Amino acid sequence: MKDVVLNEVKKELNWKERIIVKIFKRTIIKIYGIAGKNVFNSIFYS
């Protein structure tokens, strides 16, 4: 799943932004996971 998320993010980036994504990919994955949990919780527990 991590590779899918990173590939989707990279599709819309220019070369400078892709370098940043490669450097901070663990942080991006964590943010994506936290955001996903928040959306899931807001949908099912609101």
PDB file with one MODEL, atoms N, CA, C and O in Angstrom:
MODEL        1
ATOM      1  N   MET A   1       0.826  -1.189   0.000  1.00  0.00           N
ATOM      2  CA  MET A   1       0.000   0.000   0.000  1.00  0.00           C
ATOM      3  C   MET A   1       0.871   1.255   0.000  1.00  0.00           C
ATOM      4  O   MET A   1       0.521   2.259  -0.620  1.00  0.00           O
ATOM      5  N   LYS A   2       1.985   1.196   0.684  1.00  0.00           N
ATOM      6  CA  LYS A   2       2.858   2.367   0.751  1.00  0.00           C
ATOM      7  C   LYS A   2       3.334   2.790  -0.633  1.00  0.00           C
ATOM      8  O   LYS A   2       3.391   3.980  -0.943  1.00  0.00           O
ATOM      9  N   ASP A   3       3.676   1.801  -1.464  1.00  0.00           N
ATOM     10  CA  ASP A   3       4.150   2.118  -2.808  1.00  0.00           C
ATOM     11  C   ASP A   3       3.052   2.740  -3.653  1.00  0.00           C
ATOM     12  O   ASP A   3       3.310   3.641  -4.450  1.00  0.00           O
ATOM     13  N   VAL A   4       1.829   2.260  -3.480  1.00  0.00           N
ATOM     14  CA  VAL A   4       0.706   2.810  -4.234  1.00  0.00           C
ATOM     15  C   VAL A   4       0.485   4.269  -3.860  1.00  0.00           C
ATOM     16  O   VAL A   4       0.280   5.115  -4.730  1.00  0.00           O
ATOM     17  N   VAL A   5       0.527   4.559  -2.567  1.00  0.00           N
ATOM     18  CA  VAL A   5       0.330   5.932  -2.105  1.00  0.00           C
ATOM     19  C   VAL A   5       1.417   6.840  -2.658  1.00  0.00           C
ATOM     20  O   VAL A   5       1.121   7.917  -3.177  1.00  0.00           O
ATOM     21  N   LEU A   6       2.664   6.421  -2.554  1.00  0.00           N
ATOM     22  CA  LEU A   6       3.767   7.247  -3.044  1.00  0.00           C
ATOM     23  C   LEU A   6       3.700   7.445  -4.553  1.00  0.00           C
ATOM     24  O   LEU A   6       3.998   8.531  -5.049  1.00  0.00           O
ATOM     25  N   ASN A   7       3.313   6.412  -5.284  1.00  0.00           N
ATOM     26  CA  ASN A   7       3.204   6.553  -6.738  1.00  0.00           C
ATOM     27  C   ASN A   7       2.104   7.521  -7.128  1.00  0.00           C
ATOM     28  O   ASN A   7       2.274   8.302  -8.064  1.00  0.00           O
ATOM     29  N   GLU A   8       0.979   7.487  -6.426  1.00  0.00           N
ATOM     30  CA  GLU A   8      -0.106   8.421  -6.719  1.00  0.00           C
ATOM     31  C   GLU A   8       0.308   9.857  -6.408  1.00  0.00           C
ATOM     32  O   GLU A   8      -0.038  10.781  -7.143  1.00  0.00           O
ATOM     33  N   VAL A   9       1.044  10.038  -5.327  1.00  0.00           N
ATOM     34  CA  VAL A   9       1.509  11.376  -4.971  1.00  0.00           C
ATOM     35  C   VAL A   9       2.524  11.874  -5.988  1.00  0.00           C
ATOM     36  O   VAL A   9       2.488  13.041  -6.378  1.00  0.00           O
ATOM     37  N   LYS A  10       3.425  11.009  -6.418  1.00  0.00           N
ATOM     38  CA  LYS A  10       4.496  11.396  -7.337  1.00  0.00           C
ATOM     39  C   LYS A  10       3.985  11.762  -8.724  1.00  0.00           C
ATOM     40  O   LYS A  10       4.638  12.536  -9.425  1.00  0.00           O
ATOM     41  N   LYS A  11       2.844  11.234  -9.141  1.00  0.00           N
ATOM     42  CA  LYS A  11       2.327  11.492 -10.485  1.00  0.00           C
ATOM     43  C   LYS A  11       2.100  12.976 -10.739  1.00  0.00           C
ATOM     44  O   LYS A  11       2.254  13.442 -11.867  1.00  0.00           O
ATOM     45  N   GLU A  12       1.739  13.712  -9.711  1.00  0.00           N
ATOM     46  CA  GLU A  12       1.377  15.108  -9.897  1.00  0.00           C
ATOM     47  C   GLU A  12       2.468  16.080  -9.462  1.00  0.00           C
ATOM     48  O   GLU A  12       2.200  17.270  -9.295  1.00  0.00           O
ATOM     49  N   LEU A  13       3.685  15.595  -9.278  1.00  0.00           N
ATOM     50  CA  LEU A  13       4.763  16.444  -8.784  1.00  0.00           C
ATOM     51  C   LEU A  13       5.796  16.726  -9.871  1.00  0.00           C
ATOM     52  O   LEU A  13       5.961  15.944 -10.807  1.00  0.00           O
ATOM     53  N   ASN A  14       6.486  17.854  -9.732  1.00  0.00           N
ATOM     54  CA  ASN A  14       7.612  18.120 -10.623  1.00  0.00           C
ATOM     55  C   ASN A  14       8.871  17.480 -10.023  1.00  0.00           C
ATOM     56  O   ASN A  14       8.798  16.871  -8.955  1.00  0.00           O
ATOM     57  N   TRP A  15      10.003  17.606 -10.683  1.00  0.00           N
ATOM     58  CA  TRP A  15      11.201  16.871 -10.258  1.00  0.00           C
ATOM     59  C   TRP A  15      11.720  17.314  -8.906  1.00  0.00           C
ATOM     60  O   TRP A  15      12.245  16.490  -8.157  1.00  0.00           O
ATOM     61  N   LYS A  16      11.590  18.602  -8.565  1.00  0.00           N
ATOM     62  CA  LYS A  16      12.055  19.072  -7.255  1.00  0.00           C
ATOM     63  C   LYS A  16      11.206  18.478  -6.136  1.00  0.00           C
ATOM     64  O   LYS A  16      11.722  18.062  -5.099  1.00  0.00           O
ATOM     65  N   GLU A  17       9.910  18.446  -6.365  1.00  0.00           N
ATOM     66  CA  GLU A  17       9.008  17.887  -5.356  1.00  0.00           C
ATOM     67  C   GLU A  17       9.197  16.382  -5.206  1.00  0.00           C
ATOM     68  O   GLU A  17       9.037  15.850  -4.107  1.00  0.00           O
ATOM     69  N   ARG A  18       9.534  15.687  -6.290  1.00  0.00           N
ATOM     70  CA  ARG A  18       9.781  14.244  -6.207  1.00  0.00           C
ATOM     71  C   ARG A  18      10.988  13.927  -5.336  1.00  0.00           C
ATOM     72  O   ARG A  18      10.991  12.929  -4.615  1.00  0.00           O
ATOM     73  N   ILE A  19      12.006  14.769  -5.400  1.00  0.00           N
ATOM     74  CA  ILE A  19      13.185  14.584  -4.547  1.00  0.00           C
ATOM     75  C   ILE A  19      12.788  14.728  -3.078  1.00  0.00           C
ATOM     76  O   ILE A  19      13.226  13.946  -2.234  1.00  0.00           O
ATOM     77  N   ILE A  20      11.971  15.713  -2.782  1.00  0.00           N
ATOM     78  CA  ILE A  20      11.507  15.921  -1.404  1.00  0.00           C
ATOM     79  C   ILE A  20      10.699  14.717  -0.933  1.00  0.00           C
ATOM     80  O   ILE A  20      10.847  14.276   0.207  1.00  0.00           O
ATOM     81  N   VAL A  21       9.843  14.182  -1.809  1.00  0.00           N
ATOM     82  CA  VAL A  21       9.043  13.003  -1.447  1.00  0.00           C
ATOM     83  C   VAL A  21       9.951  11.816  -1.159  1.00  0.00           C
ATOM     84  O   VAL A  21       9.699  11.066  -0.215  1.00  0.00           O
ATOM     85  N   LYS A  22      10.998  11.633  -1.951  1.00  0.00           N
ATOM     86  CA  LYS A  22      11.925  10.521  -1.707  1.00  0.00           C
ATOM     87  C   LYS A  22      12.613  10.675  -0.357  1.00  0.00           C
ATOM     88  O   LYS A  22      12.838   9.688   0.344  1.00  0.00           O
ATOM     89  N   ILE A  23      12.948  11.906   0.010  1.00  0.00           N
ATOM     90  CA  ILE A  23      13.643  12.145   1.272  1.00  0.00           C
ATOM     91  C   ILE A  23      12.704  11.937   2.457  1.00  0.00           C
ATOM     92  O   ILE A  23      13.100  11.355   3.467  1.00  0.00           O
ATOM     93  N   PHE A  24      11.466  12.406   2.341  1.00  0.00           N
ATOM     94  CA  PHE A  24      10.538  12.383   3.471  1.00  0.00           C
ATOM     95  C   PHE A  24       9.394  11.396   3.292  1.00  0.00           C
ATOM     96  O   PHE A  24       8.290  11.651   3.774  1.00  0.00           O
ATOM     97  N   LYS A  25       9.628  10.266   2.609  1.00  0.00           N
ATOM     98  CA  LYS A  25       8.527   9.353   2.325  1.00  0.00           C
ATOM     99  C   LYS A  25       7.933   8.716   3.580  1.00  0.00           C
ATOM    100  O   LYS A  25       6.732   8.450   3.613  1.00  0.00           O
ATOM    101  N   ARG A  26       8.724   8.468   4.595  1.00  0.00           N
ATOM    102  CA  ARG A  26       8.165   7.892   5.832  1.00  0.00           C
ATOM    103  C   ARG A  26       7.206   8.862   6.484  1.00  0.00           C
ATOM    104  O   ARG A  26       6.166   8.449   6.996  1.00  0.00           O
ATOM    105  N   THR A  27       7.531  10.140   6.479  1.00  0.00           N
ATOM    106  CA  THR A  27       6.655  11.150   7.060  1.00  0.00           C
ATOM    107  C   THR A  27       5.358  11.261   6.264  1.00  0.00           C
ATOM    108  O   THR A  27       4.281  11.392   6.846  1.00  0.00           O
ATOM    109  N   ILE A  28       5.456  11.210   4.943  1.00  0.00           N
ATOM    110  CA  ILE A  28       4.267  11.292   4.095  1.00  0.00           C
ATOM    111  C   ILE A  28       3.346  10.103   4.356  1.00  0.00           C
ATOM    112  O   ILE A  28       2.128  10.267   4.429  1.00  0.00           O
ATOM    113  N   ILE A  29       3.916   8.916   4.495  1.00  0.00           N
ATOM    114  CA  ILE A  29       3.116   7.721   4.778  1.00  0.00           C
ATOM    115  C   ILE A  29       2.403   7.864   6.117  1.00  0.00           C
ATOM    116  O   ILE A  29       1.233   7.501   6.234  1.00  0.00           O
ATOM    117  N   LYS A  30       3.095   8.388   7.130  1.00  0.00           N
ATOM    118  CA  LYS A  30       2.478   8.574   8.444  1.00  0.00           C
ATOM    119  C   LYS A  30       1.328   9.567   8.368  1.00  0.00           C
ATOM    120  O   LYS A  30       0.268   9.333   8.948  1.00  0.00           O
ATOM    121  N   ILE A  31       1.530  10.681   7.655  1.00  0.00           N
ATOM    122  CA  ILE A  31       0.476  11.688   7.518  1.00  0.00           C
ATOM    123  C   ILE A  31      -0.718  11.098   6.776  1.00  0.00           C
ATOM    124  O   ILE A  31      -1.865  11.322   7.162  1.00  0.00           O
ATOM    125  N   TYR A  32      -0.454  10.351   5.720  1.00  0.00           N
ATOM    126  CA  TYR A  32      -1.529   9.716   4.955  1.00  0.00           C
ATOM    127  C   TYR A  32      -2.312   8.746   5.844  1.00  0.00           C
ATOM    128  O   TYR A  32      -3.540   8.695   5.772  1.00  0.00           O
ATOM    129  N   GLY A  33      -1.615   7.984   6.674  1.00  0.00           N
ATOM    130  CA  GLY A  33      -2.278   7.040   7.574  1.00  0.00           C
ATOM    131  C   GLY A  33      -3.125   7.742   8.612  1.00  0.00           C
ATOM    132  O   GLY A  33      -4.242   7.308   8.893  1.00  0.00           O
ATOM    133  N   ILE A  34      -2.619   8.814   9.184  1.00  0.00           N
ATOM    134  CA  ILE A  34      -3.367   9.570  10.188  1.00  0.00           C
ATOM    135  C   ILE A  34      -4.607  10.205   9.553  1.00  0.00           C
ATOM    136  O   ILE A  34      -5.691  10.169  10.136  1.00  0.00           O
ATOM    137  N   ALA A  35      -4.449  10.781   8.373  1.00  0.00           N
ATOM    138  CA  ALA A  35      -5.581  11.395   7.683  1.00  0.00           C
ATOM    139  C   ALA A  35      -6.632  10.350   7.346  1.00  0.00           C
ATOM    140  O   ALA A  35      -7.829  10.602   7.489  1.00  0.00           O
ATOM    141  N   GLY A  36      -6.197   9.181   6.900  1.00  0.00           N
ATOM    142  CA  GLY A  36      -7.136   8.109   6.577  1.00  0.00           C
ATOM    143  C   GLY A  36      -7.915   7.655   7.791  1.00  0.00           C
ATOM    144  O   GLY A  36      -9.120   7.421   7.701  1.00  0.00           O
ATOM    145  N   LYS A  37      -7.246   7.525   8.925  1.00  0.00           N
ATOM    146  CA  LYS A  37      -7.925   7.130  10.158  1.00  0.00           C
ATOM    147  C   LYS A  37      -8.928   8.189  10.582  1.00  0.00           C
ATOM    148  O   LYS A  37     -10.030   7.858  11.018  1.00  0.00           O
ATOM    149  N   ASN A  38      -8.562   9.457  10.461  1.00  0.00           N
ATOM    150  CA  ASN A  38      -9.472  10.530  10.847  1.00  0.00           C
ATOM    151  C   ASN A  38     -10.716  10.543   9.973  1.00  0.00           C
ATOM    152  O   ASN A  38     -11.822  10.734  10.477  1.00  0.00           O
ATOM    153  N   VAL A  39     -10.552  10.343   8.681  1.00  0.00           N
ATOM    154  CA  VAL A  39     -11.698  10.306   7.769  1.00  0.00           C
ATOM    155  C   VAL A  39     -12.577   9.115   8.102  1.00  0.00           C
ATOM    156  O   VAL A  39     -13.799   9.243   8.178  1.00  0.00           O
ATOM    157  N   PHE A  40     -11.966   7.965   8.299  1.00  0.00           N
ATOM    158  CA  PHE A  40     -12.732   6.760   8.631  1.00  0.00           C
ATOM    159  C   PHE A  40     -13.527   6.961   9.913  1.00  0.00           C
ATOM    160  O   PHE A  40     -14.710   6.628   9.972  1.00  0.00           O
ATOM    161  N   ASN A  41     -12.879   7.506  10.941  1.00  0.00           N
ATOM    162  CA  ASN A  41     -13.553   7.724  12.207  1.00  0.00           C
ATOM    163  C   ASN A  41     -14.672   8.750  12.082  1.00  0.00           C
ATOM    164  O   ASN A  41     -15.725   8.587  12.698  1.00  0.00           O
ATOM    165  N   SER A  42     -14.468   9.794  11.304  1.00  0.00           N
ATOM    166  CA  SER A  42     -15.500  10.810  11.172  1.00  0.00           C
ATOM    167  C   SER A  42     -16.714  10.273  10.414  1.00  0.00           C
ATOM    168  O   SER A  42     -17.844  10.686  10.674  1.00  0.00           O
ATOM    169  N   ILE A  43     -16.482   9.357   9.483  1.00  0.00           N
ATOM    170  CA  ILE A  43     -17.600   8.790   8.729  1.00  0.00           C
ATOM    171  C   ILE A  43     -18.413   7.819   9.585  1.00  0.00           C
ATOM    172  O   ILE A  43     -19.643   7.878   9.596  1.00  0.00           O
ATOM    173  N   PHE A  44     -17.736   6.939  10.292  1.00  0.00           N
ATOM    174  CA  PHE A  44     -18.429   5.870  10.994  1.00  0.00           C
ATOM    175  C   PHE A  44     -18.769   6.165  12.445  1.00  0.00           C
ATOM    176  O   PHE A  44     -19.602   5.473  13.029  1.00  0.00           O
ATOM    177  N   TYR A  45     -18.152   7.167  13.037  1.00  0.00           N
ATOM    178  CA  TYR A  45     -18.403   7.451  14.445  1.00  0.00           C
ATOM    179  C   TYR A  45     -18.928   8.859  14.676  1.00  0.00           C
ATOM    180  O   TYR A  45     -18.791   9.400  15.773  1.00  0.00           O
ATOM    181  N   SER A  46     -19.521   9.449  13.664  1.00  0.00           N
ATOM    182  CA  SER A  46     -20.044  10.811  13.845  1.00  0.00           C
ATOM    183  C   SER A  46     -21.462  10.831  14.309  1.00  0.00           C
ATOM    184  O   SER A  46     -22.033  11.904  14.504  1.00  0.00           O
TER     185      SER A  46
ENDMDL
END
